């Protein structure tokens, strides 16, 4: 099952936004599940690849971007040059 890119807008009281970028659908779903219990603190977005993550980053500010290192198309390092788009965003790389 491949989860589609989404931004959960059902939690308006959440101030902190975090974006997870992961090409492994199981890990991407796991990140979403782990943050569900923190919904009062974190507004979570999930993206299956770098290109769709860039679209989200162009549309909305994020406090944190957590990205897989090795992904097809665009690596996590390439994606995390978002400093130009959002200089205030903390960037984290996850590597196996």
N, C-alpha and C positions, 0 to 999 in steps of 0.2 A: 504494500500500500504506500503510495507516494502522497504525502501531505502537501497540500497547496500552500503557497505563501499567504499569510494572513496577518492582520493586525487586529487584535481583539479590542474593539471599541466599547465593549459592554461594561467597562470598569472606569467610569469617569472620575472617580475620586483618587485614582492612582497618579502620583506625580512623577515617579521615576520610570523611565522607559528603557527596556533592554531588548536588544535584537540578537537572536541566535542564528548563525548561518552554518548549516551542516548539510552535506550531500547525502549522508546516510540517514534514510527516513526513520529508522528505529531510534537512533540517537537524537534526532531532531524532535521526535515525539516525546522521548524521555525528558529532554530539557523543558519542554512545555509542561509536562506532568509535574516535574519537580518544582516549577515556579507557580503552579496553580495554588498551592497553599500559601503563597506569599502575595496573592492578588491584591491585598490591601496596600502593599508597598511597591509592587512592580507591575507595570503595564508591559506585557510580553508580546513580542513579534517573532515569528519564525520564518526563515527563508531557506529554501533548498539549494541555493547557489548564489554566487557573487553578483551576477547581473541583476537578479530580482532584489537582492539586498540593496544594491545601489539605487534602485528605483524608490525603495522605501526611504532611504537616507536622503534622497533629494526632496521627498515630500514632507518629511517630519523630522524634528530633532530627536536624537536618542542620547541618553546619558551613558550607555554602555553598549558596545558591540562585541560579541563573543563569536569568534569564527574558527572553523576548522582550518588547519594549515593546508592540507592537500585536498583540493577539489578540482574536478574537471572544468576547463574553461578559464576560470580565474582563481588563482591561489588566495589563501587567506592573507598573505603578505600584500598582494596586489590590492585586495579589497580594503585592507586597513590603512590605505593611503587616504582614507576618508578624512584625515586631518584637514585637508583642503576644503572639504564640504562642511565639516562640523568640527572645528578645532577644539571644542570643549568636551568632545566625546572620548571616554576612556575606551581603550581598545585592548582586547585580550585574544591571544591565539591559543587554541587547543591542538595539541599534536600527540599522536599515538606514539 
